[in-house]
Amino acid sequence: MNLFISNISQLLTVASHGKQAKHGPEMRDVGLLRDAAVLCRDGKIAWTGPMAEWKGGLADEVATFDAAGMVVLPGFVDSHTHMMFAGSRENEFALRCQGATYREISESGGGILSTVRCVRAATKKELKRSTVRYLTDMMRYGTTTVEIKSGYGLSLDDEVKMLEAINELADEEMMTIVPTFLGAHAVPPEYAGRRAEYVKLVVETMLPYVGKKKLAAFCDVFCEKGYFELEESEKILREGKRWGMAVKIHAEELTAFGGAELAGRLGAVSADHLECVSESGITALRDGGVVATLLPGVSFNLNSAYAPARRMIDQGMAVAIASDFNPGSCMSYSMPMMMTIACTQMRMSPEEALSAATLNGAAALGLSATHGSVEPGKAADLLIADVPDYRFLAYHYGSNHIRRTVKNGTLLEF
């Protein structure tokens, strides 16, 4: 809980200066300090600054870590995942390698519904056990805060099973976990051809139960042609707000469908994917103060179009990046890898990618007042990277450069 990290070669504070997120050119400011130190006390950041300015003594109960030659930065915030699932879909990966599209696989009974079958057959204990394994490995790679969606149950009992498991993990594990209700992820097979009836089930049965039990911080919906129409998405999201859940939305992944404009109208905290977003959609998101959460690993894995990160940043938006870790379209939870793809394929600078993976990721979860940057009073979630320069994290991809992860001021052992 109490820790002093000294002789830091480069400290990236990503300081927010009182703002919820970094917008546009602000994303290039990562608050770089050289030859610095950080004091963590009672799980929070107590002091940061140059070593030359450190005047305080250290009590016996304060652990120390000499970070000479290393880089320290905020823990990564992965603000969009579907990491609670059962089974795997490597067969679909092989089909895509042979030219099949994500939509074709879904229409043939694969995709989301394949995982739904496995999750429905799994117990809550089994779901928790598999998710804990991923949580532990994510922390090794530097993720200290993560959002986890339901959406692979698609019935009241199975959605509740997932959300209860997510909430139990939030209580039991060190990782900060944010639960999101995604009952409107797809239409389950028993409602095939009866989507309106399923929407009614989500609105009149699932959302009231989830809201009363306070099982989710956010309500999300897959707003896309063939999944949930704009009017249906708005109805679900407004009902989620009525039950105390903030709004997230899967928008413009496959087509320019109008989900971004809907997110702006509803005051969504974030709109996610946005690979096909229109100029009017970008304007709606910017004017509505919506964080654009981009998922570079999905485009990489599906060999599909990337979201226009450069246009969004140049137009003054707050952009976050997340892994979208899931068994179908991105079987990776490495945030450094997401940063690499964002830099090489989406024309983001290493500094912009770092801001997107930390402070702006926290903003996409409504947590930037307490997480996502190294500032006094915030959670002491830090990464100690054995690299010569912070840009090395995105530059040298495919390796884990995180020497130690600090969660709530505790140096973790793996």
VOPAGU-2260 file (C-alpha; in pm, 1 decimal, decimal comma):
REM VOPAGU-2260
SITE   aa  ch    i         X         Y         Z
SITE  MET   A    0       0,0       0,0       0,0
SITE  ASN   A    1     295,7     234,0      69,3
SITE  LEU   A    2     568,6     247,9    -195,1
SITE  PHE   A    3     844,5     485,8    -304,7
SITE  ILE   A    4     971,2     447,8    -662,3
SITE  SER   A    5    1297,6     635,9    -707,7
SITE  ASN   A    6    1543,0     729,7    -982,0
SITE  ILE   A    7    1285,4     691,2   -1259,5
SITE  SER   A    8    1452,1     760,6   -1593,3
SITE  GLN   A    9    1123,0     875,4   -1750,8
SITE  LEU   A   10     794,9     925,8   -1564,3
SITE  LEU   A   11     487,3     963,8   -1785,7
SITE  THR   A   12     223,8    1125,4   -1565,8
SITE  VAL   A   13     -31,9    1178,7   -1847,4
SITE  ALA   A   14    -157,4    1450,3   -1615,9
SITE  SER   A   15    -515,3    1556,1   -1682,5
SITE  HIS   A   16    -484,4    1908,4   -1535,6
SITE  GLY   A   17    -836,9    1873,2   -1398,8
SITE  LYS   A   18    -994,1    1763,3   -1727,8
SITE  GLN   A   19   -1186,4    1440,2   -1773,2
SITE  ALA   A   20   -1003,0    1350,4   -2094,7
SITE  LYS   A   21    -740,8    1476,1   -2335,3
SITE  HIS   A   22    -883,4    1615,5   -2658,8
SITE  GLY   A   23    -713,2    1662,5   -2993,3
SITE  PRO   A   24    -360,1    1804,8   -2958,3
SITE  GLU   A   25    -371,7    1762,0   -2579,1
SITE  MET   A   26    -324,4    1388,8   -2636,9
SITE  ARG   A   27      40,1    1452,4   -2730,8
SITE  ASP   A   28     116,0    1583,2   -2381,4
SITE  VAL   A   29     210,6    1279,9   -2171,7
SITE  GLY   A   30     351,1    1481,7   -1880,5
SITE  LEU   A   31     709,8    1359,9   -1917,5
SITE  LEU   A   32     938,6    1403,5   -1616,7
SITE  ARG   A   33    1301,1    1285,4   -1614,7
SITE  ASP   A   34    1497,2    1153,7   -1315,6
SITE  ALA   A   35    1177,1    1145,4   -1114,4
SITE  ALA   A   36    1013,0     972,5    -820,9
SITE  VAL   A   37     664,3     867,6    -708,3
SITE  LEU   A   38     539,0     816,0    -354,1
SITE  CYS   A   39     233,5     593,1    -307,2
SITE  ARG   A   40      55,1     601,1      27,1
SITE  ASP   A   41    -257,1     409,1     130,6
SITE  GLY   A   42    -314,3     295,8    -226,6
SITE  LYS   A   43    -304,5     642,2    -380,7
SITE  ILE   A   44     -47,3     869,2    -539,4
SITE  ALA   A   45      85,9    1098,5    -265,1
SITE  TRP   A   46     366,1    1280,7    -449,2
SITE  THR   A   47     537,1    1297,7    -787,5
SITE  GLY   A   48     824,7    1509,6    -907,1
SITE  PRO   A   49    1194,5    1525,7    -990,2
SITE  MET   A   50    1425,7    1334,3    -755,6
SITE  ALA   A   51    1608,0    1660,3    -687,6
SITE  GLU   A   52    1290,2    1801,7    -533,1
SITE  TRP   A   53    1223,7    1506,0    -300,9
SITE  LYS   A   54    1273,8    1634,7      53,0
SITE  GLY   A   55    1074,8    1389,3     256,2
SITE  GLY   A   56    1196,1    1096,8     461,0
SITE  LEU   A   57    1054,7     747,6     439,6
SITE  ALA   A   58     892,3     561,3     724,6
SITE  ASP   A   59     987,3     199,7     788,0
SITE  GLU   A   60     658,1      72,9     645,5
SITE  VAL   A   61     726,6     220,1     298,5
SITE  ALA   A   62     865,1     -27,0      45,1
SITE  THR   A   63    1113,1     107,4    -210,7
SITE  PHE   A   64    1190,3      29,1    -574,0
SITE  ASP   A   65    1488,2     170,1    -760,0
SITE  ALA   A   66    1369,2     233,5   -1117,9
SITE  ALA   A   67    1705,5     357,0   -1250,5
SITE  GLY   A   68    1710,2     324,5   -1629,7
SITE  MET   A   69    1338,1     241,4   -1642,7
SITE  VAL   A   70    1014,5     408,5   -1746,6
SITE  VAL   A   71     711,5     447,9   -1517,9
SITE  LEU   A   72     363,0     518,4   -1655,8
SITE  PRO   A   73      -3,2     482,2   -1554,2
SITE  GLY   A   74    -160,6     138,1   -1563,4
SITE  PHE   A   75    -346,8      69,4   -1886,1
SITE  VAL   A   76    -725,3     105,4   -1885,3
SITE  ASP   A   77    -889,9    -143,2   -2122,4
SITE  SER   A   78   -1234,5      13,0   -2159,0
SITE  HIS   A   79   -1396,7    -238,2   -2396,9
SITE  THR   A   80   -1376,4    -617,7   -2357,5
SITE  HIS   A   81   -1592,9    -926,9   -2387,0
SITE  MET   A   82   -1344,3   -1127,8   -2183,3
SITE  MET   A   83   -1594,5   -1344,9   -1999,0
SITE  PHE   A   84   -1674,3   -1630,2   -2234,9
SITE  ALA   A   85   -1655,5   -2005,0   -2272,7
SITE  GLY   A   86   -1515,2   -2211,2   -2556,4
SITE  SER   A   87   -1302,9   -2074,5   -2839,4
SITE  ARG   A   88   -1341,4   -2001,8   -3210,5
SITE  GLU   A   89   -1012,0   -2086,2   -3376,2
SITE  ASN   A   90   -1213,8   -2267,4   -3643,8
SITE  GLU   A   91   -1361,2   -1932,4   -3747,5
SITE  PHE   A   92   -1013,2   -1780,6   -3757,4
SITE  ALA   A   93    -914,2   -2054,6   -4001,2
SITE  LEU   A   94   -1223,0   -1985,7   -4213,7
SITE  ARG   A   95   -1138,1   -1615,1   -4229,9
SITE  CYS   A   96    -786,7   -1706,8   -4339,4
SITE  GLN   A   97    -954,0   -1881,7   -4634,1
SITE  GLY   A   98   -1160,6   -1575,0   -4724,7
SITE  ALA   A   99   -1481,7   -1607,2   -4521,4
SITE  THR   A  100   -1608,2   -1278,7   -4374,5
SITE  TYR   A  101   -1720,5   -1212,8   -4018,7
SITE  ARG   A  102   -2077,2   -1156,5   -4141,7
SITE  GLU   A  103   -2078,7   -1479,3   -4345,8
SITE  ILE   A  104   -1961,1   -1678,8   -4046,3
SITE  SER   A  105   -2228,9   -1519,6   -3825,5
SITE  GLU   A  106   -2504,4   -1587,7   -4078,9
SITE  SER   A  107   -2404,5   -1955,4   -4092,9
SITE  GLY   A  108   -2456,4   -1998,8   -3717,2
SITE  GLY   A  109   -2108,6   -1907,2   -3596,5
SITE  GLY   A  110   -1991,3   -1580,6   -3449,1
SITE  ILE   A  111   -2154,4   -1449,5   -3134,1
SITE  LEU   A  112   -2414,4   -1727,8   -3121,4
SITE  SER   A  113   -2139,3   -1990,3   -3115,8
SITE  THR   A  114   -2006,9   -1842,0   -2792,2
SITE  VAL   A  115   -2360,8   -1800,9   -2658,0
SITE  ARG   A  116   -2410,2   -2178,3   -2677,5
SITE  CYS   A  117   -2090,8   -2236,0   -2477,5
SITE  VAL   A  118   -2168,2   -1972,0   -2214,1
SITE  ARG   A  119   -2517,6   -2106,0   -2160,5
SITE  ALA   A  120   -2368,9   -2450,3   -2094,6
SITE  ALA   A  121   -2109,1   -2316,4   -1849,3
SITE  THR   A  122   -2158,8   -2264,8   -1478,4
SITE  LYS   A  123   -2086,7   -1933,2   -1309,1
SITE  LYS   A  124   -1789,9   -2096,4   -1137,4
SITE  GLU   A  125   -1648,2   -2208,7   -1471,8
SITE  LEU   A  126   -1689,3   -1861,4   -1621,7
SITE  LYS   A  127   -1511,7   -1702,9   -1326,5
SITE  ARG   A  128   -1226,5   -1953,7   -1338,9
SITE  SER   A  129   -1149,2   -1889,3   -1705,2
SITE  THR   A  130   -1179,5   -1512,7   -1662,8
SITE  VAL   A  131    -941,8   -1504,7   -1364,4
SITE  ARG   A  132    -672,6   -1662,6   -1580,3
SITE  TYR   A  133    -709,5   -1382,2   -1833,5
SITE  LEU   A  134    -720,8   -1113,9   -1563,5
SITE  THR   A  135    -391,3   -1232,6   -1418,9
SITE  ASP   A  136    -219,8   -1232,5   -1755,7
SITE  MET   A  137    -362,8    -891,0   -1843,7
SITE  MET   A  138    -206,0    -745,8   -1530,4
SITE  ARG   A  139     129,0    -891,5   -1636,5
SITE  TYR   A  140      91,1    -694,1   -1959,6
SITE  GLY   A  141       6,7    -378,2   -1767,7
SITE  THR   A  142    -372,8    -355,2   -1762,3
SITE  THR   A  143    -491,7    -245,2   -1417,8
SITE  THR   A  144    -852,4    -144,7   -1499,8
SITE  VAL   A  145   -1086,6    -332,6   -1731,5
SITE  GLU   A  146   -1445,7    -321,1   -1849,7
SITE  ILE   A  147   -1620,3    -657,8   -1893,5
SITE  LYS   A  148   -1947,4    -693,5   -2085,6
SITE  SER   A  149   -2217,8    -953,1   -2061,6
SITE  GLY   A  150   -2383,0   -1035,0   -2393,2
SITE  TYR   A  151   -2302,5   -1402,9   -2441,2
SITE  GLY   A  152   -2603,9   -1521,5   -2243,4
SITE  LEU   A  153   -2895,8   -1350,9   -2425,5
SITE  SER   A  154   -3153,0   -1481,3   -2177,5
SITE  LEU   A  155   -3243,1   -1337,0   -1839,6
SITE  ASP   A  156   -3085,1   -1621,9   -1643,9
SITE  ASP   A  157   -2765,5   -1635,1   -1847,6
SITE  GLU   A  158   -2712,8   -1258,3   -1865,0
SITE  VAL   A  159   -2760,2   -1239,8   -1488,8
SITE  LYS   A  160   -2521,9   -1534,4   -1445,0
SITE  MET   A  161   -2254,7   -1342,1   -1635,8
SITE  LEU   A  162   -2312,6   -1012,8   -1453,5
SITE  GLU   A  163   -2310,7   -1180,0   -1113,3
SITE  ALA   A  164   -1982,6   -1350,2   -1202,7
SITE  ILE   A  165   -1831,8   -1018,4   -1319,7
SITE  ASN   A  166   -1939,0    -841,7   -1000,4
SITE  GLU   A  167   -1802,6   -1121,3    -781,8
SITE  LEU   A  168   -1467,2   -1096,4    -960,1
SITE  ALA   A  169   -1470,3    -720,0    -902,3
SITE  ASP   A  170   -1496,0    -791,0    -528,5
SITE  GLU   A  171   -1244,5   -1075,3    -523,5
SITE  GLU   A  172    -966,1    -965,2    -758,8
SITE  MET   A  173    -716,3    -676,3    -743,8
SITE  MET   A  174    -803,3    -557,9   -1093,9
SITE  THR   A  175   -1052,1    -269,9   -1108,1
SITE  ILE   A  176   -1344,4    -420,5   -1301,1
SITE  VAL   A  177   -1637,3    -229,2   -1452,5
SITE  PRO   A  178   -1946,5    -437,0   -1550,2
SITE  THR   A  179   -2152,2    -354,4   -1860,7
SITE  PHE   A  180   -2488,6    -503,4   -1958,0
SITE  LEU   A  181   -2498,4    -603,4   -2325,9
SITE  GLY   A  182   -2815,9    -808,1   -2350,0
SITE  ALA   A  183   -2866,6    -648,8   -2693,4
SITE  HIS   A  184   -2553,5    -808,1   -2841,8
SITE  ALA   A  185   -2742,0   -1027,9   -3087,5
SITE  VAL   A  186   -3082,8   -1190,1   -3123,9
SITE  PRO   A  187   -3068,3   -1538,4   -2966,7
SITE  PRO   A  188   -3165,3   -1839,8   -3181,0
SITE  GLU   A  189   -3494,3   -1899,4   -2999,9
SITE  TYR   A  190   -3604,0   -1549,2   -3107,7
SITE  ALA   A  191   -3496,0   -1584,7   -3471,1
SITE  GLY   A  192   -3735,7   -1380,1   -3685,2
SITE  ARG   A  193   -3887,5   -1225,3   -3371,3
SITE  ARG   A  194   -3642,8    -948,1   -3288,2
SITE  ALA   A  195   -3914,3    -712,6   -3164,1
SITE  GLU   A  196   -4012,7    -970,0   -2901,8
SITE  TYR   A  197   -3651,3   -1001,5   -2788,7
SITE  VAL   A  198   -3617,2    -624,5   -2761,2
SITE  LYS   A  199   -3928,7    -628,7   -2544,4
SITE  LEU   A  200   -3767,2    -892,3   -2321,3
SITE  VAL   A  201   -3453,2    -679,2   -2284,5
SITE  VAL   A  202   -3650,0    -362,7   -2206,5
SITE  GLU   A  203   -3925,8    -499,4   -1987,1
SITE  THR   A  204   -3753,5    -786,9   -1805,2
SITE  MET   A  205   -3373,5    -780,1   -1826,4
SITE  LEU   A  206   -3308,8    -409,2   -1770,1
SITE  PRO   A  207   -3541,2    -374,5   -1468,5
SITE  TYR   A  208   -3379,4    -676,1   -1302,8
SITE  VAL   A  209   -3023,9    -561,7   -1375,6
SITE  GLY   A  210   -3109,8    -208,0   -1264,2
SITE  LYS   A  211   -3276,9    -310,0    -939,0
SITE  LYS   A  212   -2986,6    -539,1    -848,5
SITE  LYS   A  213   -2728,9    -276,1    -957,6
SITE  LEU   A  214   -2539,9    -534,8   -1159,8
SITE  ALA   A  215   -2405,8    -300,0   -1429,4
SITE  ALA   A  216   -2254,5      46,9   -1450,2
SITE  PHE   A  217   -2328,9      74,3   -1822,8
SITE  CYS   A  218   -2589,4     -36,4   -2075,5
SITE  ASP   A  219   -2454,5    -115,1   -2423,1
SITE  VAL   A  220   -2613,0    -225,7   -2750,5
SITE  PHE   A  221   -2480,4    -353,6   -3083,3
SITE  CYS   A  222   -2637,9     -89,3   -3307,5
SITE  GLU   A  223   -2586,3    -226,0   -3657,4
SITE  LYS   A  224   -2770,0    -354,9   -3961,7
SITE  GLY   A  225   -2875,0    -712,3   -3895,1
SITE  TYR   A  226   -2840,2    -671,1   -3518,9
SITE  PHE   A  227   -3037,3    -385,0   -3356,9
SITE  GLU   A  228   -3189,2     -96,7   -3550,5
SITE  LEU   A  229   -3150,7     267,1   -3446,1
SITE  GLU   A  230   -3499,3     293,4   -3297,9
SITE  GLU   A  231   -3454,5     -32,3   -3105,5
SITE  SER   A  232   -3110,2      74,5   -2982,8
SITE  GLU   A  233   -3241,3     408,9   -2861,0
SITE  LYS   A  234   -3529,4     242,1   -2678,2
SITE  ILE   A  235   -3292,8       2,1   -2500,5
SITE  LEU   A  236   -3036,7     266,2   -2409,9
SITE  ARG   A  237   -3296,2     513,0   -2280,1
SITE  GLU   A  238   -3443,9     240,6   -2062,3
SITE  GLY   A  239   -3094,9     156,3   -1937,2
SITE  LYS   A  240   -3045,9     521,1   -1839,8
SITE  ARG   A  241   -3379,5     515,4   -1658,9
SITE  TRP   A  242   -3247,5     224,7   -1449,2
SITE  GLY   A  243   -2929,2     410,6   -1357,9
SITE  MET   A  244   -2689,8     277,0   -1620,1
SITE  ALA   A  245   -2473,0     512,4   -1824,6
SITE  VAL   A  246   -2471,0     470,4   -2202,6
SITE  LYS   A  247   -2219,8     292,2   -2422,4
SITE  ILE   A  248   -2282,2     185,7   -2780,0
SITE  HIS   A  249   -2124,9     -41,1   -3041,3
SITE  ALA   A  250   -2148,4     196,6   -3337,6
SITE  GLU   A  251   -2051,4     207,8   -3704,0
SITE  GLU   A  252   -1849,3    -115,9   -3700,8
SITE  LEU   A  253   -1976,7    -257,0   -4028,6
SITE  THR   A  254   -2161,8      37,3   -4185,2
SITE  ALA   A  255   -2225,4     408,7   -4130,7
SITE  PHE   A  256   -2553,4     326,5   -3959,3
SITE  GLY   A  257   -2619,6     636,8   -3748,7
SITE  GLY   A  258   -2504,8     496,0   -3415,7
SITE  ALA   A  259   -2256,3     779,1   -3366,1
SITE  GLU   A  260   -2527,8    1039,7   -3407,8
SITE  LEU   A  261   -2743,4     843,3   -3162,2
SITE  ALA   A  262   -2456,8     838,6   -2911,5
SITE  GLY   A  263   -2428,1    1216,4   -2938,0
SITE  ARG   A  264   -2801,7    1267,0   -2884,9
SITE  LEU   A  265   -2810,1    1039,5   -2581,3
SITE  GLY   A  266   -2497,8    1184,5   -2419,0
SITE  ALA   A  267   -2320,5     848,0   -2425,8
SITE  VAL   A  268   -2001,8     816,3   -2223,3
SITE  SER   A  269   -1840,4     637,6   -2517,0
SITE  ALA   A  270   -1911,8     516,0   -2867,8
SITE  ASP   A  271   -1701,0     214,5   -2960,5
SITE  HIS   A  272   -1563,6      69,1   -3287,9
SITE  LEU   A  273   -1643,4     354,3   -3534,6
SITE  GLU   A  274   -1457,1     194,0   -3825,0
SITE  CYS   A  275   -1717,2     325,9   -4069,4
SITE  VAL   A  276   -1809,8     652,0   -3897,0
SITE  SER   A  277   -1923,1     940,4   -4118,2
SITE  GLU   A  278   -1821,2    1305,0   -4093,6
SITE  SER   A  279   -2159,9    1386,7   -3943,0
SITE  GLY   A  280   -2101,1    1109,8   -3690,9
SITE  ILE   A  281   -1763,7    1253,8   -3591,4
SITE  THR   A  282   -1924,2    1594,7   -3545,6
SITE  ALA   A  283   -2203,6    1448,7   -3332,0
SITE  LEU   A  284   -1956,4    1266,1   -3108,9
SITE  ARG   A  285   -1732,1    1569,3   -3068,8
SITE  ASP   A  286   -2017,1    1808,0   -2995,8
SITE  GLY   A  287   -2175,2    1559,6   -2756,3
SITE  GLY   A  288   -1855,0    1512,9   -2556,6
SITE  VAL   A  289   -1853,2    1139,3   -2632,0
SITE  VAL   A  290   -1523,5     949,9   -2599,8
SITE  ALA   A  291   -1444,9     764,2   -2923,7
SITE  THR   A  292   -1318,3     421,1   -2819,7
SITE  LEU   A  293   -1127,8     263,1   -3107,4
SITE  LEU   A  294   -1042,4    -106,0   -3130,0
SITE  PRO   A  295    -737,0    -152,2   -3353,4
SITE  GLY   A  296    -696,7    -521,1   -3273,9
SITE  VAL   A  297   -1031,6    -599,1   -3437,3
SITE  SER   A  298    -938,9    -438,9   -3768,3
SITE  PHE   A  299    -599,8    -609,9   -3754,3
SITE  ASN   A  300    -752,6    -951,3   -3687,0
SITE  LEU   A  301   -1035,7    -921,3   -3938,7
SITE  ASN   A  302    -817,7    -749,3   -4201,8
SITE  SER   A  303   -1080,8    -477,3   -4226,8
SITE  ALA   A  304   -1092,7     -97,2   -4228,4
SITE  TYR   A  305    -951,2      97,3   -3934,7
SITE  ALA   A  306   -1135,0     376,2   -3756,5
SITE  PRO   A  307   -1023,1     723,5   -3872,5
SITE  ALA   A  308    -826,8     809,7   -3559,4
SITE  ARG   A  309    -624,6    1084,0   -3728,3
SITE  ARG   A  310    -935,3    1270,8   -3843,4
SITE  MET   A  311   -1096,0    1241,3   -3503,3
SITE  ILE   A  312    -793,7    1371,3   -3314,2
SITE  ASP   A  313    -734,2    1651,0   -3564,6
SITE  GLN   A  314   -1096,2    1758,6   -3513,2
SITE  GLY   A  315   -1046,9    1785,7   -3137,8
SITE  MET   A  316   -1202,2    1462,0   -3015,1
SITE  ALA   A  317   -1109,2    1256,1   -2711,9
SITE  VAL   A  318    -995,9     918,0   -2846,1
SITE  ALA   A  319    -941,8     602,6   -2639,5
SITE  ILE   A  320    -810,0     266,5   -2753,3
SITE  ALA   A  321    -910,6     -70,0   -2608,0
SITE  SER   A  322    -850,5    -434,2   -2689,2
SITE  ASP   A  323   -1206,6    -563,3   -2744,5
SITE  PHE   A  324   -1066,4    -892,1   -2617,2
SITE  ASN   A  325   -1314,2   -1158,5   -2727,5
SITE  PRO   A  326   -1303,1   -1506,5   -2883,4
SITE  GLY   A  327   -1424,5   -1402,6   -3227,5
SITE  SER   A  328   -1268,6   -1081,6   -3355,0
SITE  CYS   A  329    -972,6   -1005,4   -3124,1
SITE  MET   A  330    -819,8   -1284,4   -2918,0
SITE  SER   A  331    -564,2   -1049,6   -2763,4
SITE  TYR   A  332    -558,3    -841,4   -2445,3
SITE  SER   A  333    -215,5    -683,3   -2492,0
SITE  MET   A  334    -263,4    -308,4   -2467,8
SITE  PRO   A  335      96,9    -242,6   -2583,6
SITE  MET   A  336      10,6    -436,3   -2899,8
SITE  MET   A  337    -301,9    -223,5   -2945,5
SITE  MET   A  338     -78,8      84,3   -2916,3
SITE  THR   A  339     153,9     -50,0   -3184,7
SITE  ILE   A  340    -134,0    -111,3   -3425,8
SITE  ALA   A  341    -280,3     231,5   -3348,4
SITE  CYS   A  342      54,1     390,7   -3436,2
SITE  THR   A  343     133,4     189,8   -3749,0
SITE  GLN   A  344    -214,2     156,9   -3898,0
SITE  MET   A  345    -416,8     447,5   -3757,5
SITE  ARG   A  346    -151,1     720,9   -3778,8
SITE  MET   A  347    -149,7     792,2   -3406,1
SITE  SER   A  348     171,7     910,0   -3242,9
SITE  PRO   A  349     317,2     706,9   -2952,8
SITE  GLU   A  350     211,1     988,9   -2721,2
SITE  GLU   A  351    -147,0     988,9   -2850,9
SITE  ALA   A  352    -164,6     611,4   -2819,0
SITE  LEU   A  353     -42,1     630,0   -2460,4
SITE  SER   A  354    -300,7     894,0   -2366,3
SITE  ALA   A  355    -568,0     684,3   -2540,5
SITE  ALA   A  356    -471,4     370,8   -2346,8
SITE  THR   A  357    -464,6     539,5   -2005,3
SITE  LEU   A  358    -645,0     863,9   -1920,0
SITE  ASN   A  359    -890,3     856,5   -2210,2
SITE  GLY   A  360    -964,4     489,9   -2147,0
SITE  ALA   A  361   -1051,8     585,5   -1790,7
SITE  ALA   A  362   -1274,0     866,6   -1925,5
SITE  ALA   A  363   -1455,6     607,8   -2139,3
SITE  LEU   A  364   -1548,8     435,9   -1811,9
SITE  GLY   A  365   -1627,8     753,6   -1617,3
SITE  LEU   A  366   -1321,7     689,4   -1398,8
SITE  SER   A  367   -1076,0     958,8   -1506,0
SITE  ALA   A  368   -1115,3    1149,5   -1179,1
SITE  THR   A  369    -952,1     856,0    -999,2
SITE  HIS   A  370    -766,1     650,7   -1261,8
SITE  GLY   A  371    -562,7     682,1   -1579,1
SITE  SER   A  372    -286,5     925,7   -1480,2
SITE  VAL   A  373     -12,9     963,5   -1219,5
SITE  GLU   A  374    -139,4    1253,5   -1009,4
SITE  PRO   A  375    -171,9    1304,6    -633,0
SITE  GLY   A  376    -498,6    1167,5    -500,0
SITE  LYS   A  377    -550,6     917,9    -781,6
SITE  ALA   A  378    -524,7     540,6    -753,1
SITE  ALA   A  379    -162,8     425,9    -739,4
SITE  ASP   A  380    -187,7     207,1   -1049,8
SITE  LEU   A  381     155,0     214,7   -1216,3
SITE  LEU   A  382     370,4      23,4   -1459,2
SITE  ILE   A  383     746,7      -8,1   -1434,8
SITE  ALA   A  384     876,9     -81,4   -1783,8
SITE  ASP   A  385    1227,7    -205,2   -1852,2
SITE  VAL   A  386    1274,5       5,5   -2165,8
SITE  PRO   A  387    1516,8     289,3   -2250,2
SITE  ASP   A  388    1242,7     525,9   -2367,8
SITE  TYR   A  389     862,2     529,4   -2342,6
SITE  ARG   A  390     826,7     510,9   -2720,6
SITE  PHE   A  391     995,2     170,2   -2705,8
SITE  LEU   A  392     669,7      18,7   -2573,4
SITE  ALA   A  393     492,8      58,4   -2908,0
SITE  TYR   A  394     810,6      27,5   -3115,2
SITE  HIS   A  395     924,8    -315,2   -2989,2
SITE  TYR   A  396     603,3    -511,1   -3028,9
SITE  GLY   A  397     532,3    -873,3   -2946,8
SITE  SER   A  398     731,2    -868,8   -2621,5
SITE  ASN   A  399     620,4    -784,2   -2269,7
SITE  HIS   A  400     835,2    -498,9   -2138,5
SITE  ILE   A  401     645,0    -451,5   -1812,1
SITE  ARG   A  402     894,6    -533,2   -1536,6
SITE  ARG   A  403     649,8    -479,7   -1249,8
SITE  THR   A  404     283,2    -384,2   -1217,8
SITE  VAL   A  405     173,9    -171,3    -922,9
SITE  LYS   A  406    -193,0    -191,6    -824,6
SITE  ASN   A  407    -324,8      37,8    -551,9
SITE  GLY   A  408      32,0      98,2    -439,2
SITE  THR   A  409     121,5    -272,4    -413,6
SITE  LEU   A  410     404,2    -422,9    -618,6
SITE  LEU   A  411     249,0    -735,6    -765,0
SITE  GLU   A  412     423,6   -1071,3    -791,2
SITE  PHE   A  413     324,6   -1312,6   -1069,1
